[in-house]
Amino acid sequence: MKKVLIINGNPITNSFSRTITDVYQSSAEDADAIVKTIHIAELDFDLSLREGYKERQEMEKDLVEATELILWCDHIVWVHPVWWYGYPAIMKGFIDRTFLPHVTFKFEKGAVFQTKLLKGKTGRIIATGDSPYWYYRFVMKRPATNQLKKGTLEFCGIKPVKTTFFGPMNTASDKNRSKWLKEVARITVKDMS
């Protein structure tokens, strides 16, 4: 039975990201997965990594539990909007505070590359934006997706990381949104196999 963690990085509680998260969760549960969900906006934590990695920063209870879930899961799903070519600040703060040295990666003395402590896990990124996909991919060059996929998940050993983008959100009709949610259900089934 696959253990799935879904992380909703949208700070808006009644967002389309929340609906995507709910659809992915119910579809994964229908495929007999064990699913846990984190809505970052509901957590209580300091967004700032105050001393970088120079000093250990005490982790709040919500971050301790989130880190345990990141280590627990087989498959991690990130759902977020694209804002200003990136993901929301609350999501960046969450990553800074949970994807820590000696937890998700570590550098060995004399080694050129880091040791990836999350090897064996797979990932999925579902991003939404106000641009059409072709613009996000070819003009913007998928900045938020690349940062999360390459700079965080693959850096720590999560592979493969599959990606999905829905947009433009600002002009999306109910028909578009319904179609996208059917796609979420479809890709969830694929991810569970």
C-alpha positions as CSV (number, residue, x, y, z in Angstrom):
1,M,0.0,0.0,0.0
2,K,1.5,3.3,-1.1
3,K,2.0,6.0,1.5
4,V,1.2,9.4,0.0
5,L,1.8,12.9,1.4
6,I,0.0,15.8,-0.3
7,I,1.3,19.3,0.6
8,N,-0.9,22.3,-0.3
9,G,1.3,25.3,-0.6
10,N,-1.5,27.9,-1.3
11,P,-2.0,30.3,1.6
12,I,-5.6,30.9,0.5
13,T,-7.8,28.4,2.3
14,N,-10.7,28.2,-0.2
15,S,-8.4,28.1,-3.3
16,F,-8.5,25.9,-6.3
17,S,-5.3,24.3,-4.9
18,R,-7.4,23.1,-2.0
19,T,-9.9,21.5,-4.4
20,I,-7.1,19.9,-6.3
21,T,-5.7,18.6,-3.1
22,D,-9.1,17.1,-2.1
23,V,-9.5,15.4,-5.5
24,Y,-6.0,14.0,-5.4
25,Q,-6.6,12.7,-1.9
26,S,-9.9,11.0,-2.6
27,S,-8.6,9.5,-5.8
28,A,-5.5,8.1,-4.1
29,E,-7.6,6.7,-1.2
30,D,-9.9,5.1,-3.8
31,A,-6.7,3.4,-5.2
32,D,-6.0,2.0,-1.7
33,A,-3.2,4.4,-0.8
34,I,-2.7,5.7,2.8
35,V,-2.9,9.5,2.4
36,K,-1.9,12.3,4.8
37,T,-2.3,16.0,3.8
38,I,-0.6,19.2,4.9
39,H,-2.2,22.5,4.3
40,I,0.8,24.8,5.0
41,A,-1.5,27.8,5.7
42,E,-2.9,25.9,8.7
43,L,0.5,25.4,10.3
44,D,1.9,27.5,13.0
45,F,5.6,28.2,12.4
46,D,8.2,31.0,11.8
47,L,8.7,31.2,8.0
48,S,12.3,32.5,8.4
49,L,15.3,30.3,8.7
50,R,17.0,32.8,11.0
51,E,20.6,31.6,10.9
52,G,20.6,29.7,7.7
53,Y,22.2,26.3,8.5
54,K,24.9,27.8,10.8
55,E,22.8,27.2,13.9
56,R,20.0,24.8,14.7
57,Q,16.7,26.5,14.9
58,E,14.1,25.0,17.2
59,M,11.3,23.4,15.2
60,E,7.7,24.1,16.1
61,K,5.4,21.2,16.7
62,D,3.7,21.5,13.3
63,L,7.1,21.4,11.5
64,V,8.3,18.4,13.5
65,E,5.1,16.5,12.5
66,A,5.4,17.7,8.9
67,T,9.0,16.5,8.7
68,E,8.0,13.1,10.1
69,L,5.4,12.9,7.3
70,I,8.0,13.8,4.6
71,L,10.2,11.0,5.9
72,W,7.2,8.6,6.2
73,C,5.8,8.9,2.7
74,D,6.6,6.9,-0.5
75,H,5.1,9.6,-2.8
76,I,5.0,13.3,-2.2
77,V,2.6,15.6,-4.0
78,W,3.0,19.4,-4.0
79,V,0.0,21.6,-5.1
80,H,0.6,25.4,-5.4
81,P,-0.1,28.5,-7.4
82,V,2.7,30.3,-9.4
83,W,3.1,33.8,-8.1
84,W,5.7,36.2,-9.5
85,Y,7.5,33.3,-11.3
86,G,7.7,31.3,-8.0
87,Y,5.7,29.7,-5.4
88,P,4.1,31.5,-2.4
89,A,6.4,32.7,0.4
90,I,4.7,30.5,3.0
91,M,5.7,27.4,0.9
92,K,9.3,28.7,0.6
93,G,9.5,29.2,4.3
94,F,8.1,25.7,4.9
95,I,10.8,24.2,2.6
96,D,13.6,26.2,4.2
97,R,12.5,25.0,7.7
98,T,11.8,21.3,6.9
99,F,14.2,20.2,4.1
100,L,17.2,20.4,6.4
101,P,20.8,19.0,6.4
102,H,21.0,15.6,8.0
103,V,17.2,15.2,7.5
104,T,16.7,15.3,3.7
105,F,20.3,15.7,2.5
106,K,23.8,15.9,3.9
107,F,27.2,16.9,2.7
108,E,30.1,14.5,3.5
109,K,33.5,15.9,4.1
110,G,35.6,15.8,0.9
111,A,32.6,14.7,-1.3
112,V,31.7,16.8,-4.3
113,F,28.0,16.1,-4.2
114,Q,25.5,15.8,-1.4
115,T,24.1,12.6,-0.1
116,K,20.4,12.4,-1.0
117,L,18.5,11.1,2.0
118,L,15.1,10.9,0.3
119,K,16.0,8.4,-2.3
120,G,13.3,5.8,-3.1
121,K,10.5,8.4,-3.0
122,T,8.6,9.7,-6.0
123,G,7.0,13.0,-6.5
124,R,4.3,15.0,-8.3
125,I,4.0,18.8,-8.7
126,I,0.7,20.3,-9.6
127,A,1.0,24.0,-10.3
128,T,-1.6,26.6,-11.3
129,G,-1.1,30.0,-12.8
130,D,-2.7,32.8,-14.7
131,S,-0.6,32.0,-17.8
132,P,-1.4,29.4,-20.4
133,Y,0.8,26.4,-20.2
134,W,2.7,27.2,-23.4
135,Y,3.6,30.6,-22.0
136,Y,4.7,29.1,-18.6
137,R,6.8,26.5,-20.3
138,F,8.4,28.3,-23.3
139,V,8.5,31.9,-22.3
140,M,8.7,31.7,-18.5
141,K,10.7,28.5,-18.7
142,R,8.8,26.8,-15.8
143,P,10.7,28.7,-13.0
144,A,8.6,27.6,-10.0
145,T,8.5,24.0,-11.2
146,N,12.2,23.9,-11.9
147,Q,13.0,25.3,-8.5
148,L,10.9,22.8,-6.6
149,K,11.7,19.8,-8.8
150,K,15.4,20.2,-9.4
151,G,16.4,22.6,-6.6
152,T,14.6,20.7,-3.8
153,L,13.0,17.4,-4.5
154,E,15.6,15.9,-6.9
155,F,18.4,17.5,-4.9
156,C,17.2,15.4,-1.9
157,G,16.8,12.2,-4.0
158,I,13.1,12.2,-4.9
159,K,12.8,10.8,-8.4
160,P,11.0,10.7,-10.7
161,V,9.1,13.9,-10.1
162,K,6.2,14.3,-12.6
163,T,4.7,17.7,-13.2
164,T,1.3,19.1,-14.2
165,F,0.3,22.7,-14.8
166,F,-3.2,24.2,-15.1
167,G,-3.9,27.6,-16.5
168,P,-4.8,30.3,-17.1
169,M,-6.7,30.3,-13.8
170,N,-7.9,34.0,-14.0
171,T,-10.1,33.3,-17.1
172,A,-10.9,29.6,-16.4
173,S,-14.5,28.6,-16.8
174,D,-16.3,26.1,-14.7
175,K,-15.9,23.7,-17.6
176,N,-12.1,24.2,-17.6
177,R,-11.9,23.6,-13.9
178,S,-14.0,20.5,-14.1
179,K,-11.8,19.2,-16.9
180,W,-8.7,19.9,-14.9
181,L,-10.1,18.1,-11.8
182,K,-10.8,15.0,-14.0
183,E,-7.2,15.2,-15.1
184,V,-6.1,15.3,-11.5
185,A,-8.1,12.1,-10.8
186,R,-6.6,10.5,-13.9
187,I,-2.9,11.3,-13.0
188,T,-3.5,10.2,-9.4
189,V,-4.5,6.7,-10.6
190,K,-1.3,6.7,-12.7
191,D,0.8,7.8,-9.8
192,M,-0.6,5.0,-7.6
193,S,0.2,2.3,-10.1
